[in-house]
Amino acid sequence: MKRHVLIVGAGIAGCCAAIALARAGWAVSLVEKQTAWQFQSSGIFVYSNGLAQFKALGVMDDMVATGFSIDDGRNVYLNADGSPLLETFYPGRFEGHRLVPILGIRRADMHRVLSAHLQQLDIEIALGCTVERIEHAPDSARALLSDGREVRCDLLLGADGIRSQVRKLLWPQVQPRYSGFGVWRSVHHRPPDLVDKIMMMAPGLRLGIMPISSQQLYLFGTVPEPEGAWYARDDWAALMQSRFSVFQGPAAQFLDSLNPQSEVLYTAVEEVLMPGPWHLGRVLLIGDAAHASTPFMGQGGAMAVQDAVVLGRLLGAEASVESALERFSALRIPACRFVQDVSRQVGVSGAQTDPGEHAKILTAMRATAQQRVDDFYAQLERFSDHTTTGKTS
């Protein structure tokens, strides 16, 4: 009889885990609290290390066909007035595969690709459903669902995001930590000549421009925001426009076009710093539920997908589920913590509001930016090698 996994949450982590475990021979049940597939439809960009994980899942080609590829891996940095600052190039090879260096895609399109693969695998999905109570044991888990069902499974995965109900039930002491930043996103028509990933820098502010399809691009900007700040949705367009009004050059046309009908999204940026291990009995946290990161390295989605790939490999190879879960934490915690730490450092650096200090940071960037990119992805590849060999150091 197949071993059974119940996955709570159908975001990137949950959908990818469902695909990975179904292909590893598990019977998969997936529950999602939303009553329909309505995911945030702003953009996301995925670097080669994330695409390597999508390739391992068998979904990369569909992702690339749906999104927008930056084949040379170029990231253009500009000053706030639009003048050139520097360029960096992201690697187009990871885990021995030649890959697109940077892919931009709408989040909703990403989930459409994943949901199509879930359907092909005939995975059981229940929408409008979440978990209300969990009992864990060394050899099983039992969950009471909001639709009244009681499910016994060999493994329960909490892939239900930064506000994880699974984490709340079993690890109530672990709470999201506010980073001090808010992130603003908007979707726009893409001019045919805008084909690069662009980052614009000003004291205390960052604003990015990323193509996400043949027709669209999105803006993403980070700015310090007071903790607990709440803004009415009807005001988001005007607030985003005012927050980033210092940016000219290629950003000006998109900021100027913002209006109450624009597709704008605001979220406070929080982290989850979950101590290890990430499992209790037969219950495991993955994705943002265990290691939500700030967005400054663009790695949140990639880390969630890699969680799924590593877990699928371990549970497909290990006779002991407990041994696989222990190895999962040993392998994934160092990698995810590394990404969180680097991302947080980049965010703090970019939050410097003093013009003089900001100028010093830009001078240092010109000298070291490419080396930092190269070193970061080399370290990610070393962590990825460990997931294949099983080594943890």
N, C-alpha and C positions, 0 to 999 in steps of 0.2 A: 504494500500500500504506500502511496506517495506521502511524504511528510507535508504538513499543512502549515502555511504561514498566513497570518492575518496582518495586513498592512493598513495602518491608520494614517490617512492623508494621501491625496493624489496630486501633490505638487511634483516638482522635478524629482526629488528624492524618492517619493513613493512610487511614481510611475516607473522610474528606472529600476528600482528594486523589484517591482512586480515583473518586469520584463526579464531581468537577470535571473531571478529565482525560478520563474516558469521555465526558462531555458536550461536551468540546472536540474530540472526534474521535480520541482516542488509543485504542489497544488496551492494556488494563490487566491486569496480573497482580499479585495481592496475596498475600503470604505472611505468616503469623502463627505465632509459636513456640508459642502455646498450642494444645492439641489440641482444644479446644472454645471456644465463645464464652462465656468465664467472666471477665467484667470486674468490677472492684471495684464493688460495688452499693450503696455509700453514695451520698450526694447530691452534686449540683453545682448551682450557680446561674449563670445566664447573663444578662448585662445586654443592653440594647438593641443595643449595638455588635456583640455576638456573634450576636444574633438576626438582625441585618442580613446577616451572612455566611451563616447558615443559610438565610435567605430567598433569597440569591443562588444557593445550591445547590439550591433547590427542596424543602427538607426542613423548613422552619420550621413550617408549619401542623401537620405531624405531631408535631413536638416540643411545640408549645403544647398540642395536644389531649391529649398524654400526661402533661405535667407540671402544675405549679401556677403560675398567673399572679398576680402582684401588680400589679394594673392601675393603681394610683395611684403606684407606684414608691416607696412609703414604706419607709424603713429606720428602725426605732425603736431608739434607744440607751438602755440602762438602766444604772444603777449595780449593783454586785454584790448589793445587797439588794432589787433589783427596782424601786427608785424611778426616776422618769423623769429622763433626762439631756438628751437632745435628739432631734430628728428631722431626717433628710435625705430628699430626694426625688431619685430617679434619673430621667434623661431618658427620655421615651417616643418620641423621634424621633431617627433616625440615618440619614445618607445620604439625607435627603429622605423617608424612609418613617416612617409612624406605626407603632410597634411596642410590644409588651409591655415595660415598663421593666425588670422582673425576672421571670425564669422559674426556678422550682426544679424539678428532675427527678432521678430516680434515674439513676446512671451506667449501670446495666444497661438501663434503659428507653431511654436515649439511644442506646446501641449497638444495641438492637433496631430502633429507627427507622432508623438508618444501614444496618444489615445488610439490612433489607427493600428499601431503595433500591439497594443493591449487587446484590441478586438481580434486581430489575427491570431493571437495566442489563446483566445477564448477565455480570458481572465474574468472571473466573477467580480463585478463592480456594483456597489450599492451607494448611490448618491443620497444626500440628505440624511446622512447617518454618521454617528461618531461613537466613541466609547465612553461609558459612564462609570464602569467599575472594572478593576483588573485584579485577578488573583494569579500569583506567579508561584511556580514550583520548580524544582531542579529539572524536571523532565517535560513540563508543559506549562501553558498559560491558559487562563480562562477569562473571557471578557464578556461583560454585559453591555450590549449595544443599545443605542437610543431608540432603535425600532423594536425593542423588546426581545430580540434574539440573544441567546447565550451561546457563545462560540468557544469551543475548546480547540487549541492549536498547539503545534510543536514549537512555534515561534511567533511572537507578536512584535511587530516593528512600529515604533513611534516615528513616523515621517511627517508629522503634522505641524511642522514649522515652528517659528519663534515663540508662538503662544501655545505650544504643545499641551494638549490635554493629557496625553500619556505621561509626559514629564511632570505635569502638575499632580497627577494621581500618585506617582511613585517616587518622584524626587522634588517635592514641593519647595525644598530649600533653594533650588536652583532657579533663579529669576533672570530675565533679560536685563542687561545693563545698558543704560543710555550712553551713547557715544559723544553727545554734545553737538551732533550734526543732524541736519535735515537734508533729504535729497529730493530734488524737484525734477520731474521728467515731462516731456511733451513730445508729441508725434506730429510730423510735418511731411509735406510733399518734398521729395528729393529732386533737386535740380540735377540734370544729367551729368554735369561736370563735377559734382561733389562725390568723390569716390574714395576718400581717405577717412581714417579715424582721426579726429582732431581733438586736441585738448588745449583749452585756453586758460591762462593763469593770471590771477590778480591777487592782491593782498587779501587773504582770508577767503578767497573764492576760487572754485574750479568750475569750468563749464566744458562739457564734451559734446561732440557731434558725431553720430555714428550712423551710417547707412544700414538699414535693416531689410530692405527688399529692393526690387527694381524701381519701385515707385515711392518708397518712404524712407525717412530717417528719423532718428529721435535725438533730442537734447537731454542731457542729464547733468545736473548741477548740484554741487554740495556747498553748504553754507552753515556756519554755526547757528543753531537755533536754541532758544531756552527750553529746558526740560519741561515736559508737560504741555508745550504749546499746542494749541488747537486752532485750526483755521477752517472756516466754512468752505465747502467745496466750490460754491459759487464765486469765491474770491481767489481761487487758486491761480487762475490765469493772470490776473492783475498782480498778485503777489510774486509770482515767478518772474514776471516782466520787470518788476521793480527791484527784486533781489539781484538780478544779473544785468541791470541796465548799463553797467560800466563796460560791458563787452560789445565791441564793434566788429569790424571785419566780417567773416562769414556768418557769425552768430546773429548779427543785427537784424537781418531780414526775417529770421524766425522768431526772435523775441518781439519784434515790432508787430508781427502778425497775430500774436496771442490775443484771444478774445474769449468771452464767456462760452462760446461753442467749441473752443479748442479742446483737444484731448490732452489733459494735464493731470498729473498724479503727484501727490506729496506724501512722503512717509518719513517718520522719525527713524534715525538709524540706531539700531540696538545690536548688541552682541550677546551671545550665550557662551559663557566659559564653563563648560561642564567638566568637572573633575572625572578622572577615570576610576573604574571602568564605566563604559557607557551601557552596560547591561546589568540586569538584576534577574537572576534565574533565566527564564526564557523570554525576557522582554528586553529589547534593544532600541536605543535611540540612534537615528541617523539624520543627516542633513542639518538644516537650521535648528531642528529640535535639540541637537547636541552641540553645534559649533557655528551658529550664525556669526558672520563676520561683517566688518565694515566693507563698503564697496570699492575701496580705493585701488585694489589690485584686480578687480573684476574676476574673482575666483569663487564666489559663493556657489554658483551653479555647477562649476566644474568639480568642486569638492563633493557636492551632493551626488553627482553622477559617479564619481570614483568610489564613494561609499558603496553604491549599489553594485558596481563591477567587482570590487574586492570581496564584498559579502557573497556575491554569487559564486566567485571562484572558491572561496573557503568552504561554503556550505555544499558545493558540488563535489569537493575533494575530501572533506573531513567526514569520517564516520561519526564523530562526536560533535554534536551541536555546541555543547559547552566549550569544547576546545576551540571551535571555530570562532565563537564569540569572544573568547579571551584573546585570540590572535588578532581579531578585527580591531579591538581597542588598542592593542599594542602597536599595530601598524598604522592606524588612522589618526590616533591622538597626536603624535609628533608632527605629522604632515599638516593637519588642520591647525594646530597651534602655531606652527611656523607661518602659515598664511595669515592667520589672525594678527600675529605680532607685527609682521611686515606691513600689512594693510593699515594697522593702527598708527604705526610710525609715519607712514606716508600721509595719512590724514592729519596728524598733528603738525607735520611740516607745512602742509598746505593751508592750515588754519592761521598761520602767522599774519597778523593784520598790520604790523609795523612796516611801512614801505622800505625802510633801510634793511631790515632783516629779511624781508621778502626778496629784495634784490640780491642779497648774499645767497639765499637759497637757490635762486635761478642761476647764479654764477656757478655754484657747486653742481647743479643739474647738468649744465653744459659740459662739465668735465667728466661726470661720472654716470650719466643716465644710461647709456648703452651698456656699460659694464654691469650696472645694477640689474638691468633686464636680463642679461646673459647669466649672471650669477643666480638670480631668482629661479629661472627655469632650469638651470643645471641642478639646483637643489631639489626642485620638484621632481626632476627625473630620477635623482637618487632615491627619493622616497618611493617613487613608482617602482623602481627596481626591487625595493624591499618587498613590495606587495606580491611580486612574482616569485621571489626566492624564499619568502617567509622570514627573512632576517629583519630584525627590529633595530639594528644599530650599524 
